[in-house]
């Protein structure tokens, strides 16, 4: 491909609305342009990367025994109402009416459509198991689309769904997809970590996310420094530690109320009282989806995990109550709340159990209690694991490990769905005895367009993108210093033709531009191997090869150029 014949609208400056490096570089390097918030045009270079990723996904999914199909992006409301997700999914589901006033939605996922397809097609256990997948454009009406392709509203996704007669076989396929995903992301040249995860709006009872490790990642994950345990912080368990044994002869100091004028936050009160934040018990008030106010206690240096809280409460939705609602319901503004004498249901994190010499709000303005002894002064309705895991916490799986914190970009997720959808939608089969049973299901997704951004977040420098060979839009960039020069043009065209003949993907920069412009653009778009053809090199009978990743240059004889380049590309693709 000639550069002059392909649309690559590079920019000199970062776009003003871009926050993360992948968004900046994808726009600057002429890969994408925004159409509306969270919706993008994919220019030719971007589409070539996407097609590379799709091909890797297809090859590995087919190798794993899955079958590709294509389902409609639009779904009638009736299917989503059957599963119960029409009401629960929220505003992220883009709904519309057709000319006959029938309700439809654009599918962010396809559990309902594929379950309907299978219930109309499968009758007997002899037809199971199988795994169906598609690669398709989807839409989720994100409230805050940002970070370019990392969190858009329209995106390209591979979603797969497996169907089984029993739990054991479904778990077999879950493990099959788990290993398949590891091969896919390894072939894409990424450093990643599978972590335990919440099932979210898709549902089910078991899930793993595949996180590409990057400092810019939206997700916080923790992993053990001793064993293989890793989890999204929203899912990560916190190991229960028994409070130290109490000396029954030892009495806690008397509970005392102290004045804390205008000091509401843990940080403000800690500074005022000259005490560390871990000595505090903070009280947060949440409102459930039934309208109930509940108090949640956590240590001052910990954060409440709202997913865990929803599970303990058995709620679909919770929200931190606003100051006016709390003041109206309880008569005390947030910041001075405490569990002693509080007339609400009280849930306490395990870390609060047995705390002594603690500080809490006194349930009146500008006052706090000190010398609080949990066992003496208040008893919560329940103790539970309610906080976010943090670096330094003991590992919940092994004896001696400690958790370490990382940032990650979620690029794939596998789910064990069980019979969540098959029972709701009547997807059944007849077993060997002729009994009707619900089909066991699994679900497996990969964000194809998000992988483009994730690859850049992990592979870039101050000059631009550094594509792994396996997903690069082109493998080799030929850069003639002056393409109008007869000898340079002849050497370039000969090399171009030889490489194309052997299947090497080559971009030839035939533009009439200054060398400095060409070199900057070459680094910006990130082709893994650059070959420079110039008059000085040709005088010595040499070409200059430069690795975009290592930045190392090597001179090779013109006669050996094609062979050397093919060897480099071949070796890189086999790595």
C-alpha positions, 0 to 999 in steps of 0.5 A: 500500500502507498501512503499517498493512496491511503487516508492517514490524517495525522495531526501535530497536536493532541486533541483538546478533549483527549485524556488518556494516551491511547485516545490522544495517539489514535486521533493524532495518528489518523486512526479515529475521529469522533462523530458524537460523544462515544461514537467514532469513525474508524479510518483505514489504519484502525480498521486494519488493526481491528481486522487483525484482532478479529482474525486472532479471535476467530482462529482461537475461538474456532480452534476451541470448537465454537461456531460463528453466527451473526445475530441482529443488533436490534431486539424486541422488548418482549425478549428482554421483558422475559429475562427481567432485564428490560426493567433493571438494565437502566438508561444504558439500554438504548430503547426506541419504538418502530413505526408500529409503536413496538418497543425495541432496544439496541443490544449491548449484549445478546443473552436474550436473543441467543437464548430465544434462538436456542429454545426454538432450535434445541429439543434433545440432550443429543443436540448439546453442548455447543458454543455460538459466537459473533463479532458485532457492533454494539451500543451501550448508552454510557452516562460518561463516555470518555477515554476514546475507544476505552469507554465508548457508547458504540463498540465492537465486541466478540460475544459467545454463549455456550449451552450444556446439559449440566453444571459439570460440562458448563464448567468444562467450557468455562475453563476452555474459554478461560484458556482460549482467552489467555491464548488470544491476549498472548497472541495480541502481544499484551501483558494481562492478568485474569482476575475474579470479578463481579457478574454485573448486569449480565448476572450469573454466579462466577466470572473472571475478567481479563485485565491488560495491565496499564497505569491508565486503567480504569479498574483497580485490581489486587493480586497476592504476592505469594499465590495466584489469587487476583481480583477486581477490588469490587470483587476482592474478598477481605480476610476476616481477622479475629480481634485480639483477645480482651483482658476481662480485667482491663476496662476501656476508658469512659466514653467521652463527648468532645467538641469538634466545631465544623469538623466533619470529615475523618481527615478534619477530625483526625487532624483536630484530635491528633489521632490516626484515621484507623482509630475512627469508625465512620458512619455512612447512610445509604438509601436502598431501592425500597426507600429504607435508610441504613447505616454502614460502619467502616474504619476511617481509613477504609472505603465501603464496597457498594457491590458487597453492600448490595449483596448483603442487603439483597438490593438491586440498587443503593445510593449514598443518601444526600445531606438533606435527606439524612438531616431530614430522616435522622435530624443530624447532618452527615459528618457527626453521625455515629452508631451509638443510639442511632435509630437505623439498621446498622451494618458494620464492616468486619474491621469494626468488630472489637475496636476500642479507643475509637472515635465516632460521631456523637449524633449531634452537631459539632460533637464526637465521641472518643474512647468508643468500645464497640463491644461495650457501646454499640452492637450492629445489626450485622457484621459483614465484609463490606469494604474495598480490598487494599494493598497490604491486606492479607491474602484471602486464599493463602496464609502468608501472602499480602495483596498488591495493587495494580491498574488494569483495562478490562478487555474480556470477561467470562461468566458462568450463567447457570440457568438464569436465562434458560429458566426465565425464558423457558429454554429447555431440553429433554434428557435421556429419560424424557424429562424436561430440564433447563439448559446450563449456560455460559457467556464469554465477551471480548472488547475488540475495539477496546483492545485497540486502545489497550494495546496502545496504553501498554505500547507507546513512547513519547513519539507515538504508538509501538504496535506489536507485530501481530496487530500492527496495521502494517508490519513494515514501513518503507521510507525513501528519503527522496522518492523522486530520486531515480536510484532511491525509487528503483531500490524502494520499488524492488524491495516493495515488490519482493516483500509483497510477493512473499506476503509481508504487509508493507506501507510505502511512504511515497509522499513528497515530504521532508525527511523530518516529517516522514520520520515523525509520522513513522514514529507516530503511527507505530509500524514495528519495522522501519526501512530507510532507503537513502542516497548515502546508504545506497552508495554503500549498498545498504538499507537501514532497518530500525525497530520501533520498539527497541529503537536500534538501527542496523545496516543490511546489504540491499541484496539481503534486505528482503530476506532479512526483513522477512526473517524479522517479521516471521520471528516476531509473529512466532514469538 
